[in-house]
Amino acid sequence: MNVLILTDFSEVSSNAARYAVDFLQDTEANFYFLNIQDFDFKRSSLKNLDRKLIEILHKLEQSAAELKAYSTSPRHHFNTILSSENLISAVRKALTEKKIDLIFIGAISHKVHHHPILGDHAYEVVRKIRCNILAIPANCTYRFPEKVLLPIDHSVQQEEEIPTIISQNSFLHRSDFTVLKLKENQRSLVLISNPQQTETSVVEENQGDFSEEWFGEIQQDYDLIFIIGKNLSICDRFLHYKHGITANIDLHLPIFVFHNPR
């Protein structure tokens, strides 16, 4: 498996990198650290550019070395990528050249969405990059995702499609999924006892109004949020940096944005 980790050398991105290693602790993986720099070739002297380039490359190599020391798996390998392209172009290039299967990105507090990489642009990556993505909140430590919350827009997503979609994801084949059906400001919770079944087994149903306060309270009941990438209204509702839920409350759970295998 080939894994891309977006880094700006902050603790938030370092935490996402550690989560990636823990998440894939039993999987053979090549990890690629991607850092993006806006080099001003017109205004900077060659000497200053060389100094900055050496400094950034050193930080990248140090990040890879630290994560290698953190990993306990001999099947984990670590590499670095430095790019001067814009975020989306750099990520797309890495996807093609390194055949990336999974992307990890840090998710910051709702109070600091001005962040140049992990704020507004994280939403841009989710909307424009067709690759499985895991957004990891600051201070989130890995635990096996036994209970997964799957929000869907009931007006566009057919419920009978869900078991098939889940079965395509080998990472979560032992997880229990609770479907959060959303329509306008109404919500309905349906627990899928065995997502591998072709038919949904409804164990419990809970209905009521959907609100940010309610969502903030139920986070403690789950280990991960699973969003189907083509369900754009749900991506907006949860991840939009100005209007989504995460713009107003702190998210404590990792978000897995799933796209169908290529």
N, C-alpha and C positions, 0 to 999 in steps of 0.2 A: 504494500500500500504506500502511496505517495501523499504526503501531508504538507500543506502550506500553513505557516504560522506568520501572521502579520505582526511586526514588532516596531516599536518606536523607542525601545529600551526602557520603557516605564515599568513600574511594578505591576500595573494592570496587564500589560502584554506579557510580562514574565510569568505572571500567575496563569494566564491562558496557556502558555507554553507548558507549564508543569501539569496543568489539567490535561492537555493533549497527551502527554506521556503516560499519565495515569489511566486515561480513558482507553488507550491502546496498549496497555501493559502486556497483554497476551497476544498482540498482533505484530508481525514483522512489518516494519515501517521505515521509510526514508522521510525524515523531517527536513523541510526547507524553511529557513528563516528569511523572510522578505522584509527589507527596509527600503523606504523610498525617500530620496533626498532631492531637494530642488536646488541643484547646482547652478549658480549664476555665472555662466562662462564669459559673459560680456564685461561684468563689473569687477570680478575677482581676478587677482593676479594668479598666474600659474602656480607660484609658490604657495599661496594661500589655499588654492584648490587641492594641491598635492597634500598639504597638511591635513585638510579636512577629510580628504578621501582616506588617508592612512588612519585617521582617528576613527572614522565610521567603520572601516573594515576591521579594525581591532575590536571595536565594540561588538560587531557581528560575530566574529570568531570567539570572543569571550562568552557571548550568549549561548552559542552552540556548545562550547566546552562545559559551561555550567549545567546545561540541560543534559548533556551526556553523562556528567557526574551524578546528576539527580536520577537518571534512568537506571533501573536494575536489570534491564533486558539486553542481552548481547545481540538481539535481533533488531535493535534500534540504531539507526545511522543518521548523522546530522550534517547538514550542508547549509550554505549561506547564499543569498542573492541580494545584490545591491542594485537599485534601479533609480534612474532620474526621470522616468516617465510618470505620467499621472497615475493615480491609484488604479483605476479600472483597466487601463492599458497594461500596467505592470502585472496585475493579477491575471489578466487574460493571457499574457505572454507566458507567465509561469505555468498556467494550466495546460497550455499547449506543449511547451518544451519539456516540462517535467511530468506530464500526464498525472496531474493532481487529482486525487479522489476525494479529499476532505480538507476544508479550510477551518482554521481556528483564529478567532479574533477576540480581543478583549472588549468588554462592554462596560462603559464607565457610568458613574452616578448621573442621575438626571440633572444635577446641578451644574455639571461641567460639560455640556454638549458642544462647547466651542472647540473642543479638542480637535486638532487638525487631522488625525487619523481615525481615532476610535469614537468620535462623536457623530457628526452629521454623515460622514463618509461610510460608516459601518452600515447604515441604512442603504446607501447607494450600492455597496457591495452585494447586499442581500437581494436588492431588486434587479441588478444588472448582470450578476454572475450566476450562471447555471451550473452550480456545483454544490454539493452538500456542505453546509456551513454550521459551525458551532460557535455561538457568541457566549463568552464566559464573563459573568459579572466580576467586578473586583471583590477580592476576599472569598470567592467561591472555591471551595475545596472539593475534590472528587469524592463521590460516593456512588456506588452502583445504582443506576436508575431503575429501581424496582417499580416505582409508580410514576407514570408519564402522563402529562396533561396534553391533550390534542385538541386545540380549538379549531373549529371549522365554521364557515359561513353556511348555514343550512340552506340558504337560498341558491347556492351555486355548487355545493359539494354534496354528491350523493353518498348517503351513509353506507350503502352496500359496497362502495369502492374502498372503504377504509381498510378492511382486513388485507386486501391485495396490496395496497400501498405499504402497509406496515410490514408485510412479509418480505418486501424487497429490501428491507433494512436489516442487515445481519447484526448490527451493533446492539439492537434492542429486542432481539428475538425472545429474551427471557423476561421482558418487562410487561407489566400490566398497564393498559392504556385506559384512561378516562377521557371520553369525548366531551368536549365543551361545545355544545351547539349554540351558536349566536345568531340572532336575528333582531336587528335594530338594537334596542336596549334590553332584550330578553335573553335569558340564558337557560340552558338545560344541560345537566350533567348525566352522562350515561357511561357506566363502567363496562368495559369489554374484558371479560374474565379470561379469554383465550384468543389473542389476536390472530393466531395461526388458523383458526377455524374459518370456514368460508361464510358462516353465518355469525352475526353478532349475538353474544349472550349477554342480555341486560340483567345485571345483578342489582343495580340500584339506580334510581332516577331522582334527580333533585332539580326543581325548577324555581325560577324567580327572576328578579331584576338583576341586570348586570351593571356593576359599577366598579370604579377603580378601588374603592375602599374594600369591596367584597373580594376582588382579585388579590389585593394586598394581603388579606387575611388568610386566604386558602393556599398561599405559596408554601406554607410550612407543611402542607399535606402531600407535597409532590417532590420529586427529585429532578425533573427535567420537563421543559416545554417543547413539544414537537409540532412544528408548523410545516404544512405542505406548501412548497414554494409557489406553485401555480395558483394558490388561493390568495390572490393579491390583496383582497380586502382585509384578510386576517393579518397579512404582513404589515399593512398600513396601520391597522388598529393596534397592533402590539409594538411595532418597531419604528414607526415614523418619528423622527427626532423632534418634531414640533407638536404633532397632533396625536401621537400614539400614547398608549398607556405608560410606556417607559419614559416619556417626556415629563411625567408628573409624579411618578413613584419610583422608588428604587427597586430594581429587580434583583432577586436573590437566587434565581434559578437559571441554569444554562438554557439557552434556546437553540434547538437543532432545527435548521431550515433544510428541508429535504427536497431534493429534485430527483426525478426518475433517473435510473442509471443510464449512462451514455451508451 
